[in-house]
Amino acid sequence: MKQWNRPKQNDLESIYRLNSTVRSLRSVHEWPKTNQESYSTINPISTILREPIALFQKVNDEYIRELCQYFLFAFTLSVYHHAELFTNYPLYANIDDDGDFFIEWIFDNFRIGIQFQRNPQKTSWFIVSKKEILSRGNLEKSDIFHVTNKLIDYALINL
């Protein structure tokens, strides 16, 4: 009979801690350089999320802010145990003139991107190689955790 390992702490405490991490990351871009470097070695997620967290503060549209928050939380939960593998691949972010928010994760042979737009039908995700679109789809608020897990799984398999 296989023994299941019990979690070291209950799931709610774990989620609360990760949520606190996301909140504390919001001000990472304002820290002095020495603190950023030491914090990055302790928490590699801060290295990966530095740019999206910094730009997230400038998003004015409530719908886009809510989607971004869900994504950043889902990303933090999903990448938490694999963060050391991704420290050389930070997420890049951009806000266009219309206020739409874009996140791109650039690897050696592929890119993963998410476009948060005011029009819910245009909010989408994609995976592209240097030659072709590998996969893409619309992103509903209710699917953010599922899609984020799939994107991170793809990155882990193809790293």
N, C-alpha and C positions, 0 to 999 in steps of 0.2 A: 504494500500500500504506500502510495506516494505521500509524503508529508508536504503540506503547503506552508511556506514561510509567512508568518504573520507580519504585517507592516509594523515598523518601529513606532509609529504614531498613527492616530486615526486619520482618515482621509480628509476630514474637514479641517483639521489643524494644518495638514500639508498644503491644502488649497489656500488657506488663509495666509500661510507663510509665503507662498508663491505670489499671491495677490499683493502682499506687502512689498515683495521684491519689485514687482512691476511699478508700484507707486513710488518706491524709493529710486528707481531707475530714471524717473522723469527729470530729476535734477542732476543726473550724472554729467551732462554736457556743461554744467556750470562749475563743476569742481575744479580745483587747481590740478595741473598736470600730474603732479606726484600722487595725488589721491586717486586719479583715474587709473594710473598704472597699477597701483597696489590693489585697487578694487577689482580691476580686470583679472588679476591673477587669482583672486579669491572667488570671484563670480564671473565666469566666462560669458554668461548670458548678457551682462552689461556691455561687453565688447561687441557682441553680435547685434544687439538692439540699440546701440548708442544713437545712430542717426534717425531711425524712425521715432524713437522716444522724443528726441529734440524737436523734430518737425511736427510731431503730433500736437505739441503745445500751440502751434500756429493754425490748426484746422478750425475754421469758424462754423462750418455746417454741422448741426447736431446729429443728423443721420450718419454722416461720414465719420464723425467723432465716435459714435456708438459702435459702428462697424470696426473701426480701427482698434478701439478698446477690446472688443471681443477677440479680434485677431491677435493682438499682442498678448492677451491673457492665454489664448489657446496655444500660441506659439511657445510661450514660456513653459506651460505645462507639458507640451509635447516634446520639446527639445531639452528639457531639464536634465535628463540622465545621459544625454549625448552631447552636451554643450561643448565639451573639450574638443570634440571632433570638428566642430564648426567654427572655432575661434578665428581661423584664417579666412572665413567666408562671412563677413558681416552683411547685414541687410542694408540696402541703400533705399533712400526715400526721396520723394519729390512732390511738391504741390504745384499744380499748373495754374495758369491765370484764372481758370474757372473755379478754382478751389477744390478740384478733385485731387485725391491722394493716391500716390503710386508707391508700391514697395517692390523692389527687385532683389533677388538673391542670386548672385553671379558666381558660378563655379567654372572650372576649367573647360568643360565640354557642354555645359547646358546652363540655362537661366530659368529661374522660377519667378513669376511675377503675379502681383495682385493689384487690381485697379479698383479703388473705392470711389464710386461716382455718385452724384446726387440722384441720378435716375437709377432706381434699383435694378431695372432690366439690363443696365449697362455695366453694373458691378461684376467683375469677372476675374478669373485666374488663368494662368497659362504656364506651360513648360515648353521651352524651345531649345533646339540644339543649334549649332552653327549653320546648319543647312535647312532645317525644317521645323514646323510646329509639331511637337510631339503629342501634346494634349492641351485642351482648353475647355473652359465651361463657365457658365454663369455662377455667381456666388450669392446665395441667399443667406440672410442673417442666421437662419436656423441650421445652415450647413457649414458654418465657419469652422467649428471644431473638427468635423469629419474631413473637410477638405484640407485643413491645416495638417492634420495627421497624415493624410495621403501624400501631401507635398513633402513633408519631412521624411516619410518612408522612402519616397522616390530619391530624395537627396542622399539618404543613408545607403541605399542600395547602389547608387551610381557615383558615390564619392571617390 
